[in-house]
């Protein structure tokens, strides 16, 4: 299987980022529940201009993360695993199953309650964490499995972005949205005119972000939209898209995502925190991520392969795919991100959801790691 240099770089940076995120999460939880609790909270609530430091991370820096996701998705569509319908269908179907089934499970417990807006929480997969756990298994992982999980997670993130845009938009300002899309249109013309200088796209991207921020639609959407107007060309190392993606890998993996983790996992565990795990919101998140993800991914893939619409790559086994479904249940970054939008201003629901996400992601990751390790060991002994 041919794998581009940039895909290899993407996988390597994401798996390293997963390990960094684990460390940052542990550090953040320890500080938030230590004698430094007050000072640590103050850091993230410190006002910079009209917004807190945490807000700038979530609405500003995370736009860069989504720009990188958009660039990777663009590359996969043009020359990667999603460049042909045959190759794209399996991870696409897997992503659909991994979004629909968890949302349905969540709504079974929360429909008609004040927390039903959280249905998008268990739909997400954290690329960095999922690939980070997968990388712990080393060279035993088939290449097709790495590509499958990466493609699934990228499509999953696109799905989460669409969910944010459609369901978590409050007051829509058509004027600001129109200006943002108008800037995007100008950048698209630059693309068609083969303007291969970074500067107009960066300046235009900042403008898109500002007006999107004031439109009511979450500003991070601008990052994905910007990715698709940046010239891709032939995908070579000389193109703006390749250079920008290469440039963003390490800052996103080792600055943006760790800062997001530190800021958003500063969860204070009160004396009754365990009771929160019995809340219908927590149960929906847990069952959605830990069971809904692997069941949805496996059932959708198995059904579509059975009727002949797509097929399983030669070296990928059904047991491996099912085990990988648990890794897709590591929601973390995107799940927390959607939590902040779903329960805006509802601090108790946000705290309960964050604890449930952390617990669910830990369980899903451990099951996925053990199951996949056992599966690979058995298959190796049978060879």
N, C-alpha and C positions, 0 to 999 in steps of 0.2 A: 504494500500500500504506500503510495507516494504521500509524504507529509511535508508541507512547506516549512521553510526555516522559521517563518514568523509564527506558525502554529506551535512549533516546538518551543520557541521562546515564550509564547503566551502560556503554554502549559507549565513550563518551568517556573515562570514568575508567579503564576497563580498558586502552585502547590507550595512554594516558599511562603507566599503571603498567607496561606492557610495556617501555617505553623505560627507566624507572627501574630495573626488574629487570635489564636488560642491563648498565646502569652498575654496579649493586650487585654483580653476579656478577663482572664484570671486576675491580672494586676488591678484592673478597674473595679472588679467586684470586691477585692480585698480592701482597696483604698476607700471605697464607698461605705464599707461596713467596719471601718477602723476609727481610731481617734482623730484621723485626718478628714473625716467625713465632711465637715463643714467647709473646710478649705478646698477640698476636691470638688465639691458641688459648685462652689463659687467660681472656679476656673471656667466651667462650661456655661455658667449664667452671666459671665462677665460681658458687659455691653461694649460692642465695637460699632460705633455709629448708632444706628437705630435698631440693631439686632444683637442677640447674644452670640457668643462664640459658637455654641452648639448649633444655632440657626444657620450661621455662615457655613458650617461644615455640612449640614444636611441639605441646604438649598443651594450652596455655592460649590464647595469642593466635590460633592457627589455628582454634580453635573459633569465633571471631568471623568469620573468613573463611568457614567452612562455614555459619554462620548467614546471612550475606549470600547465599551460593549458594542456600540453602534458600528465602529470601525471594524471590529472583529466579525460582527454579523455580516457586514458588507463584503468582507473578504471571503467568508465562508460561502456566501451566495454567488460571488463571481468566479472564484477559482478553488474553493474549498469543498468540504463535505456536503454542502448544500447546493453545489453548482449544478447538480443533475437531479431531476425529480426522483429518480430511483434511490439515490443516496440520501436525499433530504427527507423522504417520507417517513422513515423509521423514527429518527429523533423528533420529527415534527409531531407524529402521532403519539409518541411517548410523552412529549411535553404536554400535549392536549389532555391525555389521560391523567398526567400528573398534576394538572391544574383543575380539571373538572371534578374528579372524584374527591379530592380533599375539600374543595369548596362545598360540595353537596353534603359531605359528612359534617362539616362545620355548621351548615345551615340546619341540619337535622336537630342539633342541640340548641341553636341560637335563633332560629327563624321566629320573628315576631317579638324578640326581646331587644332591649337597648343595645346589645352587642352584636346584632346581626350584620352591622357594617364591617365587621372584622372577617367576613368570608374570604377576602383576598389574602389574609395573613398566611394560611397554610398552603397557598398556591405556589409560593416562591421557592427557588433553590439558590443557595449561596455557592457561586462558582468557586471562590477561593477556598472555602472550607471543604467542599465536596472533593475538589481535586487534591487538596492538601491531605485528606484522609486516604484517598486513592493512592497517592504517591508513597505512603508509608509501606505499601505492599511491594514496592520496588519493581524489579524487572519481570516479576511474575505476571504483571498486568499485560494482557494482549493489547497491541496498539489500537485495534478496532474498538476496544472498550474505552480507552482514553478519548478517542475521537468521538465516540457515541455520547459519553457523559458530557464532554465539552460542548458539543453541538446541542444536546438536550438542554443544558444549563443556559446557553446563550439564547435559545428560542424561548425558554422558560422566562428569562429576564425580559425579553421583548413582550411576552404575554403579560408579565407583571406591570410593565410600563404602560401597556394599553389599558389595563385594569385601572391604574392610577389616573390616566388621562380621562377615562370614561366615567368611572364611578366615584372618584375622590376629588372631583372638582366642585367647588362651592359656588361662589359668585363669579360668573364668567363675564369678563370685559371683552367684548368683540373688537373694540378699537385696538386695545393692546395686543390681542391675539392676532388681529389683522396685520399690525405693524411687524410683529415677530415673523409671521409667515411671509410678509412682503420682503423682509430682509433675506429670508431663506430663498425666496424667488430670485432676488438679485444675485445671491451667491450661486444659485443653480445656473444662471446665465453665465457667470464667470467660469463655472465648471465647463459649460458647453463651448465657451470661447478658449478653453484650454489655458486658463490663467493658473499657473503652477507655482505661485508664490504663496507662502503661508499667511502673510500679513493680512490681506483682505478677508480671509476666512476666519482668522482669529478675532479681528475687529468686529466683523459681522456677527460672529458667534457670541461675543459679549453683548452686542445689541439684542440679538435674539433672546439671550438669557434674561436680560433686564426686562424686556417687554413681556416675555412669557411669565416672569415672576409676578408682574403686575396684572396679568390677564385672569388669574384665578386658577389656571392650569399649573400643575407643579413645575417649577422652573427647570428641573432636571430633564424634562422631556426635550428641552432645547438641545441638550447634549446629543441625544440620539438623532434628532432631525438634522443637526449640523453634520454629523458623520456622513449622511447620505448625499450631501452636496459637496463634500471635499473630493477633489479629483482622485479617482482610483487608477485610471489609465490601464496599463497592462499588469499592474500589481507588482512591478519590479521595485527594487530598492531605491530607485531614483524618484519614485512618485511621492506626492505630498501625503497620500493616505498611509503608505508604508512607513515613511519617515516619522509621521506624527504618532502612529501606533507604536513604533519602536521607542520613540521618545517618552510616551506616556506609561509604558509598562511598569517600570520600576517606581516612579512617583506614586502611581495609583496603588500598586501592591504594597509599598512600604511607607507611604505617608498618608494618602487619602483614606484607605480602608482601615488602617490602624487607628487613625484619629476618629473615624466614625465609630469604631468599636469602643474606644475609650470613652467617648462622649455619650454613647447610647446604652452602654451596659453598666453605667454607674447606678445600679439598682440597689436601693436600701432594703434589706430583708428585715421586715418588722417581725414581731413575735408571732404573728398569725399568718406568715407568708405561705406556710404549707397548706392552710385552708384555701388559699387562692387557687391552688391547683385542682380543687374540687369544684370550682366555679364552671358553669356550662361553657364559658368562653375558653377557659384553659383546656377543658376536655375536648372541645372542638378543635383547638389548635393541636393538641397532642395526638389525637386520633387521626386528624387530617395529615399531619406530617409523618408520623411513624407508621401508620397503616395505609392511609389514603394514597400517599405517594407511590410506594412500591406496588400496591394493588392496581391503582389506576394505570401506571406505566406498563406493568406486565399484561393486564387484561386487554388494553387497547392495542399493544404491539402484537400479542398472540392472536387476537381476533382478526386484525388486518393482514397478518402473515397467513393465517389460515384460509382466508378468502382470496389470497393471491394478489393483494394490492401492493404489498411490499415484501421484502425478504430480509432474513437475518444474515448479516455478514458472515462469511465462511468460518472465521476463527472465534466468533462470539457464540457462547452457549446460553440457553434459556436460564439456567441456574445463575450464570454471571449477570445476566440482564436483571433478574429479579433482585439479586443482592445489591446491584447498583442502584435500584429503585430506592433502597433505604438511604443510600448516600444522598440521593436527590431530596430526601426528607430533611436534610440540614438546611433549614430556612435562613436563619441568622440575619445577615445584612438586609436582604430584601424584605423578609418578614417583619423585622423591626421597623424598617422604613415605612411599610404599609401600615403598621400599627400606629405610628405617629400621625399619619394622615386620617386613618379610620376613626381614631378616638381623640381628635384634636381637642385639647383643653380638658380631657377627662383623665386626670393623672392616675386615679386608682385603676382604671381599666388598662391604661398604658403599662403601669407597673406589673399588674397581674399578667398581662400578655407577654411582657418581656421575660418574666420568670418562666412562663410556660414555653416560650420559644427556646430559651436557653436549655431547659430541661429536655424538651422534645428533640432538639437538635443533637444534644449529647447522646440520648438513647438511640436515635436513628443512626448517628455516626458509628456508635459502638456495635450495634447490630449489623450494620453494613460491612464494617471492617471484619468482624468475626466471621460472618456468613461468607463473605467473598474470599477471605483467607482459607477457610475450610473447603470451599468449593474448588479453589485453585489447587490446593494441596491434594484433594481427592483425584482431580483430573490428571495431575502430574503423576500420581502413583499408578493410575490406570493406563498411562501411555506406555 
